[in-house]
Amino acid sequence: MDSVTEIFLKLLFLLPVHNWNTIVAGNKYNCDDQLVSALPQSSFSSSSELSSSHSPGFARLNRRDGAGGWSPLVSNKYQWLQIDLGERTEITAVATQGGYGSSDWVTSYLLMFSDSGRNWKQYHQEEIIWAFSGNTNADSVVHNKLQHSIKARFLRFVPLDWNPNGRIGMRIEVYGCTYRSEVADFDGKSCLLYRFNQKSMSALKDVISLKFKTIQSDGILLHRGGQNGDHITLELVKGKLSLFIKLGDAKIHSANITLGSLLDDQHWHSVLIEHFNNQVNFTVDKHSHHFHAKGELNYLDLDYELSFGGIPVPGKSGTLSRKNFHGCFENLYYNGVNIIDLAKRRKPQIYIMGNMSFSCSEAQMVPVTFLSSSSYLALPGTSGQDEVSISFQFRTWNKEGLLLSTKLHQTAGGLLLYLSDGKVKMSTYKPGKAQSDITAGVGLNNGQWHSVSLSAKRSRMSLMVDNDVTSSAHAAVPTHIYSGDTYYFGGCPNNGNSSECKSPFAGFQGCMRLITIGSKAVDLISVQKNSLGNFSNLQIDLCGIIDRCLPNYCEHGGECTQAWNSFYCNCTNTGYMGATCHYSIYEQSCEAYKHTGNTSGFYYIDSDGSGPLGPFLVYCNMTDTTWTVIQHNNTDLTRVKNANRENPHTVFFKYTATLEQLQATINYAEHCEQELAYHCKKSRLLNKRDGIPLSWWVGRTNETQTYWGGSLPDVQKCACGLEGSCIDSQHYCNCDADRNEWANDTGFLSYKEHLPVTEIVVTDTDRPNSEAAYKLGPLLCRGDTPSEVTFSFDVGNGPFEVTMQSPTPLNDNQWHYVKAERNIKEALLQVDQLPQRTLTAPSDGHIRLQLNSQLFVGGTASRQKGFLGCIRSLQLNGIALDLEERAKITPGVEPGCPGHCSSYGNLCHNGGKCREKYNGFSCDCAFSAYTGPFCKKEISAYFGAGTSVVYNFQEYYTLAKNSSSHASSFYADMTLIREVISFTFRTTRTPSLLFYVSSFYQEYLSVILAKNGSLQIRYKLDSHQDPDVFSINFKSMADGLLHHVKINREEEMLYVEINQNERMQFVLSSGTEFNAIKSLVLGKILESNDIDQDTMKANALGFIGCLSSVQFNHFAPLKAALHHTSSAPVTVKGRFTESNCGTSTGADSTSSETTHSFADHSGPIDEGEPLANAIRSDSAIIGGVIGVVIFILLCISAIAVRIYKKKSVYKKNEAKGSENEDSAETALKCELSMQNTVNENQKEYFF
């Protein structure tokens, strides 16, 4: 090996594995050449083009040829622009423009790449499919640097969004450089042997690196055999890479490590295996596993040859598949030696078995991805044939889903093929005939490719899975089968035409390929070009399946399972719970169990909470002081004789927990102790002052301790030595008096850092009449008081720590302030208002702290010892970090803090959401019909004759479709199966229209007051049926009083509550779906709608009176009309003024501050004067209140007389109702004015 390679390998082992590729790639050379500008026209292609002057050849950056860029014929999500770079190239950046001088540009896009122009792969960044930011005008250039480079020949731009006032328009540039590599192609029957000289091999280190791509799920990548079955083998098993190691003693030097998933996708994957001393690092793509051998790995028992692609002698080792690799290798290196280059030059160290070429062949398979349950692929068939024969391959994570549906010829029957509980089922159905079902396969939702072939001929059908005869099924059909003219794969069109495609099952989500109908292969590229069949919501020419269990986010041994869109963690028998098995089901200490009302007994505790340590069993002694009792294996009094320095008596103690668990428990506790009793007769402990100890004990730090029970560390004394009470004042321990009678040195060891005792050594019992006895009690801990903060760092001079002890506990559910700083001179730490603790930097050595990883807040990259609680106001070098936004996308972290909202969140009423603030909380009333600091202030309005307030849902959806709000996602398809409605009203007019919601499909909901004053709710959810009418007739509600209405629909069930009386239940018959909701109307409906006669009569004058607190699901239309007229999609016509409907709930209306402080205002605050003024003004307030009460009584009497007179007028002459509008309005306004006078003195405060 040359010196450069040797230096490189030495450096390699000094670097973290995950940084290796970045460091190598980052320093080799500049890679930013323009790659597109010099390409010929033939290198550009696209899904379509608007015209010849908009062809893809005009898509070069800053060019004005043709129409000035590429535009497709139709602007939709299925368009793409493709570049052929001529050879595999390294791509590091891209740039885009819009069409020159036009309104056509793309605002976001995806990148896909391929080696062959088939089987595309989407560019990922930060573990997701990355959407690049595009342009905001036609001519500005937007550059995007790739986080990691792409090596590919073909690159495809896929527009996601574009200027809504134009169409898709693009000009592009790609930056990168030439990519050189050595490639070998294995045909599944060949392998390559590399024989090396023993002298060239290091016994200490080995490095193997390569890239591979394959379409097969199994095969041997590399193998090195040896004597007695010893071997190292890298094998692809079911799309995952397994590293098998067996060297010498299988119990010590054996490993079976599996990494990666879905590696049979015909895309390049990187592998790195490093062996250094007894450490093995195994990396596949970005995922690594580190294996520590218990002893030295002895490679000398292995042969001096490596085989790649297979095992030369079958059966030579115990591998799983024993299949040779079928695919391509790239840049295969062993200890710096380029193996493929040696093979190409026919070097003698290389021996090739079978056929192997040095160019990579591509399998021309075209996969298709069914993205959602609404995806489908419709392909034509030949109608009327007496045989149906179809085959295809699929892969998915879902247990259920429709694979195929077809209508049989000249009959209402059909044939279904679907997944059920991971099995493939085939079913034929025909009216009047029994349904025929057959089932084949099991566990087919494992993400692997599975083949399915079905045939139905005359009256017999058969089904086979994975070409396995044992996994096939056959059945007779009670009718002859003749093929239909269309086959629907993956799902059915959502067009209501159930006769063509019928399925009671959800759509398939996954990938398919190699579809054949009647032994003829389907050309899916023709489908992509819309020249064959049709489809919806598909990705053609790529398989978009991902493994959501890699990496496994299920902690503490939780089992990860997945479906297409999400993963799930099975936490059974782990001792943890939560979405990712993060939270322990056990308390951290006995103190915590006592706080939950438990009594003394045995309990499992999890000393580090959600950390990596598991739970263990302890005894909790819950008296006045709660003690955690941890036993060991030797609690009896043990007598010792005949022990000396040459033959000491040594005893080791094993506890019911590991040392790591014990350490976590001790660190978490306020105080720990362990009683150690030593009884002696002519048996000394310390021999003489400052002498060599004759007996000692060892703690968890594995250090010898010579102080005994009741004493302090580092003083070599017993308790009597500290107290001056030893039986011989010349010694520091009773036993050191060396008397021929029993004495003892007994006491508690309480220095936490030395506990528990793990070993006791006794040496002085070999003289005549010499004897000793000892007894070690259990470890006892009490209290939970974390009160220490540590700031640690390492700039290259070794680790340093600054630790600060708080005199009060830090887990008191109060906010605490922490400040940590490090500069080249010192490091300092401050906690709350305590004095700073500083540490001076060394005068020489490294001074700069160079960090290049992500900042982890609340935990580490390995998720160990995570913080449980709240962090706010985090600043890094003076820059405030937005923790709330990051928390929204981070598993296990939530924005806000339950610290205040958990205690005071119930103060937010009427759907208001509690939001944490820096010094308190506030109530977010965005989705509430109320306002005010606590979302308690009603929003009310007076409606005159003909007034109309219209809230347009369609306009709201258009404005909000790109937002992430809950409402936007809720109304994405504008179809409802449930509504929650509430409002308050008062009126004296009948009939009246109170509430109306319309639909684009002539469906509606109306709430009216009938002529007799009864409340009627009318649902019309089927445009072909009359509406469902529900009447509440217990009294007339047009009585000028406030009435509260709550309506809740759950599909066909309707629940109504009036004035907080008992809830009534009704059942709808017209349907369960409220489709394509259009608008909500309060007052009068102005546009012509197809409504029933009673609603039409109620709408004649609309509504005259007062409406308050109107809520429809998450919408507050009245609030929008009064407070958000400029931004909300609301239209107001007619007489419409804000009022309070005479309510008495405006208690907090005068408060303008919406952040409620919890600050501890200590210090001299002059509150005496206002308090004195308040006392002196009591008498004035009492007099004022009496006056107001008398005024209220007089007004109520006047109003009652007025309402009675008006109602009698309405009864005598209903036709003259409009003339009396002013009188009714006067009556209401009088009462409103009176109520406002009272409410001016009502205020609500929170302290």
Stockholm file with secondary structure:
# STOCKHOLM 1.0

chainA/1-1247         MDSVTEIFLKLLFLLPVHNWNTIVAGNKYNCDDQLVSALPQSSFSSSSELSSSHSPGFARLNRRDGAGGWSPLVSNKYQWLQIDLGERTEITAVATQGGYGSSDWVTSYLLMFSDSGRNWKQYHQEEIIWAFSGNTNADSVVHNKLQHSIKARFLRFVPLDWNPNGRIGMRIEVYGCTYRSEVADFDGKSCLLYRFNQKSMSALKDVISLKFKTIQSDGILLHRGGQNGDHITLELVKGKLSLFIKLGDAKIHSANITLGSLLDDQHWHSVLIEHFNNQVNFTVDKHSHHFHAKGELNYLDLDYELSFGGIPVPGKSGTLSRKNFHGCFENLYYNGVNIIDLAKRRKPQIYIMGNMSFSCSEAQMVPVTFLSSSSYLALPGTSGQDEVSISFQFRTWNKEGLLLSTKLHQTAGGLLLYLSDGKVKMSTYKPGKAQSDITAGVGLNNGQWHSVSLSAKRSRMSLMVDNDVTSSAHAAVPTHIYSGDTYYFGGCPNNGNSSECKSPFAGFQGCMRLITIGSKAVDLISVQKNSLGNFSNLQIDLCGIIDRCLPNYCEHGGECTQAWNSFYCNCTNTGYMGATCHYSIYEQSCEAYKHTGNTSGFYYIDSDGSGPLGPFLVYCNMTDTTWTVIQHNNTDLTRVKNANRENPHTVFFKYTATLEQLQATINYAEHCEQELAYHCKKSRLLNKRDGIPLSWWVGRTNETQTYWGGSLPDVQKCACGLEGSCIDSQHYCNCDADRNEWANDTGFLSYKEHLPVTEIVVTDTDRPNSEAAYKLGPLLCRGDTPSEVTFSFDVGNGPFEVTMQSPTPLNDNQWHYVKAERNIKEALLQVDQLPQRTLTAPSDGHIRLQLNSQLFVGGTASRQKGFLGCIRSLQLNGIALDLEERAKITPGVEPGCPGHCSSYGNLCHNGGKCREKYNGFSCDCAFSAYTGPFCKKEISAYFGAGTSVVYNFQEYYTLAKNSSSHASSFYADMTLIREVISFTFRTTRTPSLLFYVSSFYQEYLSVILAKNGSLQIRYKLDSHQDPDVFSINFKSMADGLLHHVKINREEEMLYVEINQNERMQFVLSSGTEFNAIKSLVLGKILESNDIDQDTMKANALGFIGCLSSVQFNHFAPLKAALHHTSSAPVTVKGRFTESNCGTSTGADSTSSETTHSFADHSGPIDEGEPLANAIRSDSAIIGGVIGVVIFILLCISAIAVRIYKKKSVYKKNEAKGSENEDSAETALKCELSMQNTVNENQKEYFF
#=GR chainA/1-1247 SS CCHHHHHHHHHHHHSCGGGHHHHHHHHSCCCCEECSTTCCGGGEEESCCSSGGGSGGGCBTTCCSTTTSBCCSSCSTTCCEEEEEEEEEEEEEEEEECSTTSSCCEEEEEEEEESSSSSCEECEETTEECCEECCSSSSCCEEEEEEEEEEEEEEEEEEEEECTTSCCCBEEEEEEEECCCCEEEEESSCEEEEECCGGGCCSSEEEEEEEEEESCSCEEEEEEEBGGGCEEEEEEETTEEEEEEECSSTTTSEEEEEECSCCCSSSCEEEEEEEETTEEEEEETTEEEEEECSSCCCGGGBCSEEEESSCSSTTSSCCSSCCBCEEEEEEEEETTEEHHHHHHTTCTTEEEESCEESSCCCCCCCCEEECSTTCEEEEECCTTCSEEEEEEEEECSCSCEEEEEEECTTSSCEEEEEEETTEEEEEEECTTSCCEEEEECSCTTSSSCEEEEEEEEEEEEEEEETTEEEEEEEEEEEEEECCCSEEEESCCCSSSCTTTSCCSSCBCCEEEEEEEETTEECCHHHHHTTSSSEEESEEETCCCCCCTTSSCCCCTTCEEEECSSCEEEECTTTTEETTTTCEESSCSSHHHHHHTTCCSEEEEECTTTTSSSCCEEEEEEESSSEEEEECBSCCSCEEECSCCSSSCEEEECCBSSCHHHHHHHHHHEEEEEEEEEEEEESCCSSSSTTCCCSEEEECTTCCEECCCTTCCTTSCCCHHHHHTCCSSTTSSSSGGGCCSSCEEEEEEECCGGGCSCCEEEECCCCSTTCEEEEEECCEEEEEECCCEEEEEECSSSCCEEEEEECSSCSCSSSCCCEEEEECSSEEEEEETTSCCEEEECCSSSCCCCCCCSCCCSSSCTTCCSCCCSCCCSCEETTEECCHHHHHTTSTTCCSSCHHHHHHHGGGSCTTCEEEEETTEEEEECTTSSEETTTTCEECEEEECTTCEEEEEHHHHHHHHTTSCCHHHHHTSSCCBSEEEEEEEEECSCSSEEEEEEEETTSCEEEEEECTTSCEEEEEECCTTSCCEEEEECSSCSCSSSCEEEEEEEETTEEEEEETTCCCEEEECSSCSCBCSEEEEEEECCCSCCCCCHHHHHHTSSCCCEEEEEEEETTBCHHHHHHHCTTTSSEEEESSEEEECTTCSCCTTTTCCCCCEECCCCCSCCCCHHHHHHHHHTHHHHHHHHHHHHHHHHHHHHHHHHHHHHHHHHHHHCGGGGGGGHHHHHHHHHHHHHHHHHHHTTCCCCCC
#=GC SS_cons          CCHHHHHHHHHHHHSCGGGHHHHHHHHSCCCCEECSTTCCGGGEEESCCSSGGGSGGGCBTTCCSTTTSBCCSSCSTTCCEEEEEEEEEEEEEEEEECSTTSSCCEEEEEEEEESSSSSCEECEETTEECCEECCSSSSCCEEEEEEEEEEEEEEEEEEEEECTTSCCCBEEEEEEEECCCCEEEEESSCEEEEECCGGGCCSSEEEEEEEEEESCSCEEEEEEEBGGGCEEEEEEETTEEEEEEECSSTTTSEEEEEECSCCCSSSCEEEEEEEETTEEEEEETTEEEEEECSSCCCGGGBCSEEEESSCSSTTSSCCSSCCBCEEEEEEEEETTEEHHHHHHTTCTTEEEESCEESSCCCCCCCCEEECSTTCEEEEECCTTCSEEEEEEEEECSCSCEEEEEEECTTSSCEEEEEEETTEEEEEEECTTSCCEEEEECSCTTSSSCEEEEEEEEEEEEEEEETTEEEEEEEEEEEEEECCCSEEEESCCCSSSCTTTSCCSSCBCCEEEEEEEETTEECCHHHHHTTSSSEEESEEETCCCCCCTTSSCCCCTTCEEEECSSCEEEECTTTTEETTTTCEESSCSSHHHHHHTTCCSEEEEECTTTTSSSCCEEEEEEESSSEEEEECBSCCSCEEECSCCSSSCEEEECCBSSCHHHHHHHHHHEEEEEEEEEEEEESCCSSSSTTCCCSEEEECTTCCEECCCTTCCTTSCCCHHHHHTCCSSTTSSSSGGGCCSSCEEEEEEECCGGGCSCCEEEECCCCSTTCEEEEEECCEEEEEECCCEEEEEECSSSCCEEEEEECSSCSCSSSCCCEEEEECSSEEEEEETTSCCEEEECCSSSCCCCCCCSCCCSSSCTTCCSCCCSCCCSCEETTEECCHHHHHTTSTTCCSSCHHHHHHHGGGSCTTCEEEEETTEEEEECTTSSEETTTTCEECEEEECTTCEEEEEHHHHHHHHTTSCCHHHHHTSSCCBSEEEEEEEEECSCSSEEEEEEEETTSCEEEEEECTTSCEEEEEECCTTSCCEEEEECSSCSCSSSCEEEEEEEETTEEEEEETTCCCEEEECSSCSCBCSEEEEEEECCCSCCCCCHHHHHHTSSCCCEEEEEEEETTBCHHHHHHHCTTTSSEEEESSEEEECTTCSCCTTTTCCCCCEECCCCCSCCCCHHHHHHHHHTHHHHHHHHHHHHHHHHHHHHHHHHHHHHHHHHHHHCGGGGGGGHHHHHHHHHHHHHHHHHHHTTCCCCCC
//
